Amino acid sequence: MSKKPQRPRPAKTPRIRGLLGVGLDNEDGHKRITTGEKFALVGGSQETHEVMTETMLKTFEELKRRAKPLETIDPRELGEIIEKSRPS
């Protein structure tokens, strides 16, 4: 029985299914959790959690404006969008 030659598989592009933000500077004992359809944010001080929330909302607004679903965007491009979405 002869074996079929195996074709090389194309390299898979990483697929992003969702985003997770973790704040580590909580000292007031509050448990902060914010979730969206494709993201979850946990922890952080009130200020940090607000910044993470604003960043995620602006990030998903930009993805919508570009008509690019999270699952199809290049990770580098997503990183650039997130960086630009961070409040100053």
N, C-alpha and C positions, 0 to 999 in steps of 0.2 A: 504494500500500500504506500503510495507516495504522498508526501506532505505538501500542502500548498505553501508556496512562499508567503511569508508574512510581510505585509506592507507596513512600513513605519507609520505609527500613529502620529497625527499632528499634535503638537504641543497644545495642551488645554490652557485656555485663558482662565485665570481665577475668576470665579463667579461670587459676587457679593450678595448675600441673602438678607443681610440686615446689619445695623450698626449698633455698637454698644459703647456707651460712655460711662466711665467710672471716675467719680470724684473721690479723692483721698484725704481731703483737708477738713473733714467734719469734726468739730470739737464741741458742738452744742447738744449732741445726743439725738437730734432729729434724724429720722429715716426718710430720705427723700427718694422717691421713685417716680419717674415720668416715662410713659410708654407711648409710642405711636405705632402705626401699622408696620413699619419696618425699622424701628429703633427702640432702644431702651436706655434710659439714663438712671444711674443709681449713685447715691452717696453725694458727698461733697458738702461744703458749706452752702448757705443760702445763695451767696454771690456766685460761687462756682457752678452750682446747679442751674441758676438762671442763665449764666453764660453758655453752658452746655445746651440748654433748651433752646435758646435763641439761635445758636449755631446750627443745631439740627433742623429747626424750622426753616431757616434761610437756605440751608443746603438742599432740602427737599423742594423748596420753591424754585431754586436754580435748576435742579434736575427737571422739574416740570416745565420750566421755561425753555430748556434745551430739548425737551421731548425725549429724554434719555432715562429709561427705567434703571433703577439701582442695579438690577441683575445683569445689565448689559454694559455698564460703563467701565472703562478701563480704571483700574485702581489708582494709577498716577493722576488721572484726570479728576477722580473723586477727591483725592488728597488736595489737589489744587483748589477745588470748589470749597471744601471744608475750610481750608486755610483762609480763603477770601471771605467766607461767611462768618468768621469769628468776629465778634464785636471788638472795636478798637479800644 
